[in-house]
């Protein structure tokens, strides 16, 4: 008698579409909500350095301030409700590089980023006039990742 070889049936790989993905959310009432949120949102110094390098490649950058989604505060305040998540002051900014940078940053963070770009002269004028936008940004929780203006 002849032995039959067992053949395996190969299943075709199922294509995953956007409708096949499941969205998950975390209950804010969860006992360890703030700890879990801070663990997820905590960025390493290497990631921060990578972001600084990309920002510096956009043009003559004088100041870059992160706030909102980039800040990890454990004091119970809602740091996501800020005037800007990323604020950049500089001149001769390459708009194409800026668009690419923002798109990749939003994809990495997973949400839309509130971004503000200002030229150095405009920033100095508004800072000297105690402009509300500048004051709210700099008085709230923030981190200066690039500071060539001595603020």
C-alpha positions in Angstrom: 0.0 0.0 0.0 1.1 3.5 -0.8 1.3 6.0 2.0 -0.4 9.2 1.3 1.4 12.4 2.1 -0.5 14.7 4.3 -0.9 18.1 2.8 -1.7 21.2 4.8 -4.2 23.6 3.6 -2.9 27.1 3.6 -5.4 29.8 4.6 -5.1 33.0 2.8 -4.1 35.9 5.0 -7.0 38.2 5.8 -6.5 41.8 4.8 -7.0 44.1 7.7 -8.9 47.3 6.9 -9.5 50.3 9.1 -13.0 49.0 9.9 -11.5 45.8 11.4 -9.5 47.7 14.1 -11.0 48.0 17.5 -10.7 51.2 19.5 -10.1 50.9 23.2 -10.5 53.6 25.9 -9.6 53.8 29.5 -12.1 54.6 32.2 -11.1 57.8 33.9 -12.6 56.5 37.1 -10.1 53.6 37.2 -8.1 53.5 40.4 -4.7 53.7 38.7 -5.8 56.0 35.8 -3.3 58.7 36.4 -0.4 56.3 36.9 -1.3 54.3 33.7 -1.7 57.5 31.7 1.6 58.9 32.8 3.3 55.6 32.0 1.9 55.6 28.5 2.6 59.2 27.8 6.1 59.3 29.3 8.6 59.9 26.6 12.2 58.9 26.9 15.1 61.5 26.7 16.1 59.9 23.4 12.7 60.6 21.9 12.9 64.2 23.1 16.4 64.6 21.6 15.1 63.2 18.3 12.2 65.8 18.4 14.6 68.6 19.1 16.8 67.6 16.2 13.9 67.5 13.8 12.7 70.9 15.0 16.1 72.4 14.6 16.2 71.1 11.0 13.1 73.3 10.2 15.0 76.6 10.1 16.5 79.2 12.4 14.8 78.1 15.6 15.1 80.3 18.6 12.5 78.7 21.0 10.4 75.5 21.2 8.0 74.9 24.0 6.0 71.7 24.5 2.8 71.7 26.5 -0.5 69.8 26.5 -0.1 66.2 25.2 3.7 66.4 25.7 3.6 67.3 29.4 3.3 64.6 32.0 1.8 66.2 35.1 0.6 64.1 38.1 -1.0 66.9 40.1 -4.6 66.3 38.8 -4.7 69.2 36.4 -5.9 68.7 32.9 -2.8 69.6 30.9 -4.4 68.7 27.6 -6.5 71.9 27.6 -3.7 74.3 26.6 -3.5 77.0 24.0 -0.8 75.1 22.1 0.8 71.6 22.4 3.8 72.8 20.5 5.0 76.4 20.1 7.9 77.2 17.9 9.6 80.6 17.4 12.0 80.9 14.5 12.7 82.5 11.1 13.2 81.1 7.6 11.1 78.0 8.4 10.8 75.4 5.6 7.1 74.9 5.2 7.4 71.5 3.5 9.6 70.1 6.2 7.2 71.6 8.8 4.2 69.8 7.2 6.0 66.5 7.2 7.2 66.9 10.7 3.7 67.7 12.0 2.2 64.8 10.2 4.7 62.4 11.6 4.3 63.8 15.1 0.5 63.6 15.0 0.8 60.0 13.8 3.2 59.2 16.7 1.1 60.9 19.3 -2.2 59.6 17.9 -4.1 62.8 18.0 -4.2 66.2 16.4 -1.6 68.6 17.8 -2.3 72.3 18.5 0.7 73.9 16.9 1.7 77.6 16.7 4.6 79.0 14.7 5.8 82.6 15.3 8.6 84.7 13.9 11.2 86.0 16.4 10.3 89.7 16.0 6.6 89.0 16.5 7.3 86.8 19.6 9.5 89.5 21.2 6.9 92.2 20.6 4.0 90.1 22.0 6.1 88.9 24.9 7.0 92.5 25.7 3.4 93.5 25.5 2.3 90.7 27.9 0.2 89.1 25.2 -2.5 86.8 26.7 -1.6 83.9 24.4 2.1 84.0 25.3 1.4 84.6 29.0 -1.1 81.7 29.3 1.4 79.3 27.5 4.4 80.3 29.6 2.6 80.4 32.9 1.0 77.0 32.5 2.7 73.6 32.6 5.3 73.6 29.8 8.8 72.6 28.9 11.3 74.6 26.9 13.1 72.1 24.8 14.9 74.8 22.8 15.6 78.1 24.4 18.0 80.4 22.6 16.2 83.6 23.8 17.1 83.2 27.4 13.6 82.9 28.8 
